[in-house]
């Protein structure tokens, strides 16, 4: 073990937990879990925050799973296939937006002291909410670096006006979605510290280059999550391993440390870390998703993930990442 890689097991504290390979899954609310962490201890965060947003409140998740009424919608079955429900993010009213802003600002306030100086934070979002979420994270103390754009054809937007399809057949209410923004943030480095000094002192501050010696790019051609991955982890916002392994790889500039996902869901971040040879800690408060991740992480990590040559990191001991 090197000087930048603490053992993850103690990070379970007194919460129920499960070890998977090099990584640790913790059943806890991330706000409570963060309170127990020592300051300046997290190397990187890669996460797709699911709660604090109305669609992902436990009541709404239960309604989605049982087919009850709620704010989840069924996308059009234009190819004859049954579609999974999608959240209606545009259903947020001003009060709910205020709640969202407060949630992410407070989460950043809890997270920033626990990050090592220069540690990077990748946060998944969507084009409708990104301006609210990203500005809230900045208000909470994170330094905005850029957006990483996942190019993927989504099922959001492009529809005719609701109840006005016949009256306005040539109109769409929004552009058809073709990308997913991920905010890339960093804990501010001490005043006057350079990236070189931060890398030397904390093992953070930069992003890891690809194995073809090209830099990490801010536009990533992607795919919708393959069926074989959804069959393993039935989660409404499951991201593909072909994407997650690239993000996780970049998050630790020296390939050392522990990647944290405070909103683990079904464990796609943790599986990606396992696949590329990193350690990770995933925290999940929803019991059903914690149990799902416990079973899904080793299966997702064992899958191959195909993409264009050079886009995914490969090592001599990482043959599962087939190109």
C-alpha positions, 0 to 999 in steps of 0.5 A, spaced: 500 500 500 502 506 498 502 513 502 496 515 498 492 509 499 488 508 506 485 502 507 477 502 506 475 498 511 475 502 517 471 507 513 465 503 514 465 506 521 459 502 525 454 502 519 452 495 515 457 494 510 460 489 505 466 488 502 467 487 494 474 485 492 478 492 493 472 496 495 467 497 500 459 498 500 456 502 506 449 502 508 448 509 510 446 516 509 451 520 506 450 526 510 451 522 516 457 518 513 461 524 511 460 527 519 465 521 521 470 522 516 476 525 518 478 532 514 482 532 507 481 524 506 477 523 500 481 522 494 476 523 488 468 523 488 464 520 482 457 520 483 450 520 480 446 523 485 439 520 486 436 523 492 434 531 494 431 530 487 423 529 487 423 524 482 428 520 487 424 520 493 423 514 496 415 514 495 416 516 488 421 510 487 416 505 490 410 508 485 415 507 479 416 500 481 409 498 482 406 502 476 402 507 481 401 514 479 406 519 480 411 523 476 415 518 473 413 517 465 413 512 460 417 514 454 414 513 447 415 505 445 417 507 438 420 501 436 415 496 439 419 495 445 417 496 453 420 502 455 423 503 463 420 509 466 423 516 466 423 522 471 419 528 469 425 533 471 421 539 468 415 537 474 419 541 479 415 547 481 419 553 484 419 551 491 422 544 489 427 547 485 429 551 492 429 544 495 434 542 490 438 548 490 439 547 498 440 540 498 446 540 493 449 546 497 448 543 503 451 536 500 457 540 498 458 544 504 459 537 508 463 534 502 468 539 501 472 539 508 473 531 507 476 532 500 483 532 499 486 539 497 485 538 489 481 532 489 476 532 483 468 531 483 465 528 477 457 529 478 452 527 473 446 531 471 442 533 465 441 539 461 435 541 465 437 541 472 445 543 471 445 550 472 441 549 478 445 543 481 452 546 478 451 553 481 449 550 488 455 546 488 459 552 487 456 556 493 457 550 497 465 551 496 467 547 490 471 550 484 468 549 478 473 546 472 468 544 466 463 540 464 464 533 461 459 532 455 457 524 455 454 524 447 448 519 448 441 519 444 436 520 450 429 520 450 428 526 453 425 532 449 423 532 441 415 531 443 409 535 440 406 540 445 402 536 450 395 535 448 396 540 442 399 534 438 394 535 433 393 542 433 401 543 432 404 537 429 410 541 426 412 543 433 416 540 438 416 543 445 424 541 447 430 539 442 431 532 442 436 530 448 443 528 445 448 529 451 448 528 458 452 533 462 457 531 468 460 537 472 467 537 474 469 540 480 475 540 484 476 542 492 480 549 491 488 548 492 491 552 498 493 559 495 499 559 491 500 551 491 501 549 484 498 542 481 505 539 481 506 541 488 499 538 490 500 532 486 506 531 490 503 532 497 496 529 496 496 525 490 491 530 487 490 536 483 490 533 476 486 528 472 489 521 469 491 521 462 489 515 457 493 509 456 494 512 449 498 518 452 492 522 450 489 527 455 482 526 458 477 529 453 471 533 456 467 530 450 465 522 451 462 518 445 457 514 449 452 509 449 445 507 452 446 502 458 446 495 455 441 490 456 446 485 459 448 491 464 441 492 466 439 485 467 444 485 472 442 492 476 435 494 475 436 501 477 433 507 473 439 511 472 444 506 471 450 508 467 454 504 462 461 501 464 464 503 458 463 511 460 464 509 468 470 506 467 473 512 463 471 517 469 473 513 474 480 512 471 481 519 470 479 521 477 485 519 480 491 522 477 497 518 479 492 511 479 493 511 487 487 513 492 480 511 493 474 513 489 468 515 493 461 514 490 456 517 496 450 516 492 452 509 490 445 506 487 446 499 484 454 500 484 456 502 477 462 507 480 464 501 484 464 496 479 468 501 474 473 502 480 474 494 481 474 493 473 480 498 472 484 496 479 482 502 483 479 501 490 472 505 492 467 506 497 460 506 495 455 509 500 447 508 499 441 509 504 436 505 500 436 498 503 434 495 496 439 499 492 444 497 497 442 489 497 442 490 489 449 493 489 452 488 493 450 483 488 451 487 482 458 490 483 462 483 482 458 482 476 458 489 472 466 489 474 467 482 470 464 485 464 467 487 458 466 494 456 467 495 448 468 502 445 473 506 440 480 504 441 484 508 446 478 511 449 478 506 455 484 504 459 488 498 459 493 494 463 496 488 463 492 486 469 485 488 466 484 484 460 476 484 462 476 491 458 476 489 451 476 494 446 
